[in-house]
Amino acid sequence: MVVDPSVSQQTYVEDCEVCCQPIEVTVVLDEVTGEAQIIPSRDDE
């Protein structure tokens, strides 16, 4: 998964590489440490 570090928070939909179902991915970057928190979710959960 490629994350754009110039955007501190982003949400997008990506197809799962295993089951091909869409997954909403939210990425939150810590501007101090540069660490990314990746939060996947599906509509059926």
A tleap script that builds the chain and sets N, CA, C and O, in Angstrom:
source leaprc.protein.ff14SB
mol = sequence {
  NMET VAL VAL ASP PRO SER VAL SER GLN GLN
  THR TYR VAL GLU ASP CYS GLU VAL CYS CYS
  GLN PRO ILE GLU VAL THR VAL VAL LEU ASP
  GLU VAL THR GLY GLU ALA GLN ILE ILE PRO
  SER ARG ASP ASP CGLU
}
set mol.1.N position { 0.847 -1.162 0.000 }
set mol.1.CA position { 0.000 0.000 0.000 }
set mol.1.C position { 0.900 1.235 0.000 }
set mol.1.O position { 1.832 1.337 0.797 }
set mol.2.N position { 0.614 2.148 -0.883 }
set mol.2.CA position { 1.392 3.378 -0.988 }
set mol.2.C position { 0.603 4.506 -0.341 }
set mol.2.O position { -0.576 4.696 -0.637 }
set mol.3.N position { 1.259 5.257 0.546 }
set mol.3.CA position { 0.629 6.360 1.252 }
set mol.3.C position { 1.322 7.658 0.862 }
set mol.3.O position { 2.551 7.724 0.848 }
set mol.4.N position { 0.552 8.680 0.547 }
set mol.4.CA position { 1.097 9.992 0.202 }
set mol.4.C position { 1.398 10.740 1.505 }
set mol.4.O position { 0.465 11.153 2.194 }
set mol.5.N position { 2.663 10.926 1.859 }
set mol.5.CA position { 3.003 11.563 3.132 }
set mol.5.C position { 2.748 13.067 3.159 }
set mol.5.O position { 2.869 13.679 4.220 }
set mol.6.N position { 2.400 13.683 2.030 }
set mol.6.CA position { 2.123 15.118 2.024 }
set mol.6.C position { 0.717 15.441 2.512 }
set mol.6.O position { 0.381 16.609 2.704 }
set mol.7.N position { -0.115 14.404 2.715 }
set mol.7.CA position { -1.495 14.576 3.185 }
set mol.7.C position { -1.599 13.939 4.567 }
set mol.7.O position { -1.341 12.745 4.718 }
set mol.8.N position { -1.978 14.730 5.585 }
set mol.8.CA position { -1.970 14.213 6.957 }
set mol.8.C position { -3.104 13.237 7.240 }
set mol.8.O position { -2.954 12.355 8.085 }
set mol.9.N position { -4.248 13.376 6.544 }
set mol.9.CA position { -5.341 12.418 6.708 }
set mol.9.C position { -5.998 12.207 5.363 }
set mol.9.O position { -6.310 13.165 4.656 }
set mol.10.N position { -6.209 10.943 5.010 }
set mol.10.CA position { -6.817 10.621 3.726 }
set mol.10.C position { -7.678 9.377 3.839 }
set mol.10.O position { -7.385 8.476 4.626 }
set mol.11.N position { -8.737 9.333 3.053 }
set mol.11.CA position { -9.626 8.175 3.003 }
set mol.11.C position { -9.879 7.838 1.544 }
set mol.11.O position { -10.176 8.718 0.736 }
set mol.12.N position { -9.761 6.574 1.215 }
set mol.12.CA position { -10.005 6.134 -0.142 }
set mol.12.C position { -10.455 4.686 -0.134 }
set mol.12.O position { -10.358 4.009 0.889 }
set mol.13.N position { -10.950 4.204 -1.276 }
set mol.13.CA position { -11.417 2.823 -1.411 }
set mol.13.C position { -10.421 2.070 -2.284 }
set mol.13.O position { -10.027 2.539 -3.352 }
set mol.14.N position { -10.023 0.889 -1.805 }
set mol.14.CA position { -9.069 0.054 -2.529 }
set mol.14.C position { -9.593 -1.375 -2.519 }
set mol.14.O position { -10.151 -1.822 -1.517 }
set mol.15.N position { -9.423 -2.093 -3.619 }
set mol.15.CA position { -9.852 -3.488 -3.669 }
set mol.15.C position { -8.858 -4.364 -2.914 }
set mol.15.O position { -7.645 -4.201 -3.051 }
set mol.16.N position { -9.380 -5.293 -2.115 }
set mol.16.CA position { -8.549 -6.236 -1.378 }
set mol.16.C position { -7.775 -7.099 -2.362 }
set mol.16.O position { -8.341 -7.589 -3.339 }
set mol.17.N position { -6.486 -7.287 -2.111 }
set mol.17.CA position { -5.650 -8.098 -2.998 }
set mol.17.C position { -5.992 -9.583 -2.911 }
set mol.17.O position { -5.655 -10.343 -3.819 }
set mol.18.N position { -6.656 -10.011 -1.835 }
set mol.18.CA position { -6.979 -11.412 -1.646 }
set mol.18.C position { -8.369 -11.739 -2.179 }
set mol.18.O position { -8.525 -12.666 -2.975 }
set mol.19.N position { -9.388 -10.981 -1.743 }
set mol.19.CA position { -10.772 -11.331 -2.092 }
set mol.19.C position { -11.405 -10.389 -3.123 }
set mol.19.O position { -12.535 -10.623 -3.553 }
set mol.20.N position { -10.703 -9.345 -3.518 }
set mol.20.CA position { -11.163 -8.371 -4.525 }
set mol.20.C position { -12.380 -7.559 -4.087 }
set mol.20.O position { -12.995 -6.892 -4.919 }
set mol.21.N position { -12.741 -7.598 -2.811 }
set mol.21.CA position { -13.836 -6.789 -2.299 }
set mol.21.C position { -13.311 -5.394 -1.953 }
set mol.21.O position { -12.157 -5.256 -1.545 }
set mol.22.N position { -14.141 -4.357 -2.110 }
set mol.22.CA position { -13.683 -3.004 -1.795 }
set mol.22.C position { -13.502 -2.809 -0.281 }
set mol.22.O position { -14.309 -3.272 0.525 }
set mol.23.N position { -12.442 -2.125 0.068 }
set mol.23.CA position { -12.144 -1.803 1.462 }
set mol.23.C position { -11.903 -0.306 1.548 }
set mol.23.O position { -11.104 0.245 0.791 }
set mol.24.N position { -12.600 0.358 2.479 }
set mol.24.CA position { -12.338 1.772 2.722 }
set mol.24.C position { -11.127 1.871 3.635 }
set mol.24.O position { -11.098 1.255 4.700 }
set mol.25.N position { -10.139 2.635 3.228 }
set mol.25.CA position { -8.896 2.768 3.977 }
set mol.25.C position { -8.763 4.216 4.429 }
set mol.25.O position { -8.816 5.136 3.614 }
set mol.26.N position { -8.588 4.410 5.732 }
set mol.26.CA position { -8.308 5.734 6.277 }
set mol.26.C position { -6.881 5.721 6.783 }
set mol.26.O position { -6.480 4.826 7.527 }
set mol.27.N position { -6.115 6.724 6.371 }
set mol.27.CA position { -4.725 6.835 6.773 }
set mol.27.C position { -4.554 8.156 7.507 }
set mol.27.O position { -4.921 9.213 6.995 }
set mol.28.N position { -3.992 8.087 8.717 }
set mol.28.CA position { -3.716 9.278 9.508 }
set mol.28.C position { -2.222 9.302 9.789 }
set mol.28.O position { -1.681 8.369 10.383 }
set mol.29.N position { -1.553 10.379 9.358 }
set mol.29.CA position { -0.119 10.512 9.573 }
set mol.29.C position { 0.154 11.392 10.784 }
set mol.29.O position { -0.429 12.468 10.921 }
set mol.30.N position { 1.034 10.937 11.655 }
set mol.30.CA position { 1.487 11.749 12.784 }
set mol.30.C position { 2.541 12.702 12.237 }
set mol.30.O position { 3.607 12.268 11.800 }
set mol.31.N position { 2.250 13.988 12.259 }
set mol.31.CA position { 3.149 14.969 11.653 }
set mol.31.C position { 4.465 15.113 12.411 }
set mol.31.O position { 5.454 15.575 11.842 }
set mol.32.N position { 4.495 14.725 13.683 }
set mol.32.CA position { 5.719 14.828 14.473 }
set mol.32.C position { 6.637 13.638 14.208 }
set mol.32.O position { 7.819 13.819 13.914 }
set mol.33.N position { 6.100 12.423 14.309 }
set mol.33.CA position { 6.925 11.227 14.163 }
set mol.33.C position { 6.977 10.702 12.729 }
set mol.33.O position { 7.898 9.970 12.367 }
set mol.34.N position { 5.988 11.076 11.911 }
set mol.34.CA position { 5.924 10.576 10.543 }
set mol.34.C position { 5.316 9.188 10.436 }
set mol.34.O position { 5.253 8.625 9.343 }
set mol.35.N position { 4.867 8.626 11.554 }
set mol.35.CA position { 4.255 7.296 11.542 }
set mol.35.C position { 2.839 7.365 10.985 }
set mol.35.O position { 2.121 8.343 11.197 }
set mol.36.N position { 2.448 6.316 10.271 }
set mol.36.CA position { 1.117 6.241 9.680 }
set mol.36.C position { 0.254 5.258 10.453 }
set mol.36.O position { 0.699 4.165 10.801 }
set mol.37.N position { -0.985 5.657 10.718 }
set mol.37.CA position { -1.977 4.751 11.287 }
set mol.37.C position { -2.932 4.425 10.150 }
set mol.37.O position { -3.555 5.326 9.589 }
set mol.38.N position { -3.055 3.142 9.803 }
set mol.38.CA position { -3.901 2.705 8.701 }
set mol.38.C position { -5.105 1.982 9.282 }
set mol.38.O position { -4.963 1.009 10.023 }
set mol.39.N position { -6.301 2.471 8.935 }
set mol.39.CA position { -7.544 1.930 9.490 }
set mol.39.C position { -8.411 1.411 8.342 }
set mol.39.O position { -9.055 2.202 7.652 }
set mol.40.N position { -8.435 0.089 8.130 }
set mol.40.CA position { -9.284 -0.484 7.079 }
set mol.40.C position { -10.692 -0.746 7.609 }
set mol.40.O position { -10.867 -1.044 8.791 }
set mol.41.N position { -11.691 -0.636 6.740 }
set mol.41.CA position { -13.052 -1.003 7.133 }
set mol.41.C position { -13.817 -1.431 5.884 }
set mol.41.O position { -13.511 -1.016 4.766 }
set mol.42.N position { -14.835 -2.288 6.116 }
set mol.42.CA position { -15.690 -2.748 5.021 }
set mol.42.C position { -17.112 -2.351 5.341 }
set mol.42.O position { -17.454 -2.150 6.506 }
set mol.43.N position { -17.952 -2.233 4.313 }
set mol.43.CA position { -19.352 -1.824 4.487 }
set mol.43.C position { -20.158 -2.858 5.258 }
set mol.43.O position { -21.124 -2.498 5.931 }
set mol.44.N position { -19.784 -4.150 5.176 }
set mol.44.CA position { -20.578 -5.203 5.817 }
set mol.44.C position { -20.174 -5.464 7.271 }
set mol.44.O position { -20.668 -6.414 7.878 }
set mol.45.N position { -19.299 -4.655 7.833 }
set mol.45.CA position { -18.888 -4.852 9.238 }
set mol.45.C position { -19.683 -3.976 10.156 }
set mol.45.O position { -19.478 -4.006 11.369 }
savepdb mol mol.pdb
quit
